Amino acid sequence: MVERQNLSSTHDNRRFTRLTNGYSKKLENHIHMISIMYMVYNFAKIHGSLRTSPAQAAGVTNHLWSLMDVVELLNKA
């Protein structure tokens, strides 16, 4: 499971891969990008094995979030 999580995070966020110019200059920006990535991964992305998002499967939310829902949540913070 750890290797699958590592693969998903490196493919979803290019900041983890080597030899790229998409890196964060500040630790705070890197932390924010990781938070957004996991928010989309868990709330807005349908997973093939679950046929829904992990948050829906766990009962945390009752609907699939859109990217606009995530952006609105970021604007509130």
C-alpha positions in Angstrom: 0.0 0.0 0.0 2.9 2.4 0.7 4.4 1.8 -2.7 1.0 2.5 -4.4 0.6 5.7 -2.4 4.1 6.8 -3.4 3.4 6.1 -7.0 0.1 7.9 -6.9 1.6 11.0 -5.2 4.5 11.2 -7.7 2.2 10.9 -10.7 -0.4 13.3 -9.4 2.1 15.9 -8.3 5.2 16.6 -10.4 6.9 18.4 -7.5 8.1 15.0 -6.2 9.8 13.9 -9.4 13.5 14.7 -10.1 14.8 17.0 -12.8 11.7 19.3 -13.1 11.2 23.0 -12.7 7.9 22.5 -10.9 9.4 22.6 -7.5 8.4 24.6 -4.4 10.9 27.2 -3.3 9.3 27.5 0.2 8.3 24.6 2.5 4.9 26.3 3.1 4.0 26.3 -0.6 5.0 22.6 -0.8 2.8 21.7 2.1 -0.1 23.6 0.6 0.3 21.8 -2.7 0.4 18.4 -1.0 -2.8 19.2 0.9 -4.6 20.2 -2.3 -3.4 17.0 -4.1 -4.7 14.8 -1.3 -8.0 16.7 -1.1 -8.6 16.1 -4.8 -7.4 12.5 -4.5 -9.8 11.7 -1.7 -12.8 13.8 -2.5 -12.9 14.6 -6.2 -11.4 11.6 -7.9 -13.3 8.4 -8.7 -11.2 5.3 -7.9 -11.7 2.3 -10.1 -11.7 -0.3 -7.4 -14.2 1.6 -5.3 -16.2 3.1 -8.2 -16.5 6.2 -6.1 -14.2 8.5 -4.1 -12.5 7.3 -0.9 -14.4 9.9 1.1 -17.7 8.7 -0.1 -16.7 5.1 0.5 -15.8 6.0 4.1 -19.0 7.9 4.6 -17.2 11.3 5.1 -19.3 12.9 2.4 -22.4 12.0 0.5 -21.4 13.5 -3.0 -18.5 13.6 -5.3 -16.8 16.9 -5.1 -16.0 18.9 -8.2 -12.8 20.9 -8.6 -14.9 24.1 -8.1 -15.9 22.8 -4.6 -12.3 22.4 -3.7 -11.4 25.9 -5.0 -14.3 27.4 -3.1 -13.1 25.6 0.1 -9.6 27.1 -0.5 -11.1 30.6 -1.0 -12.8 30.3 2.4 -9.6 29.6 4.2 
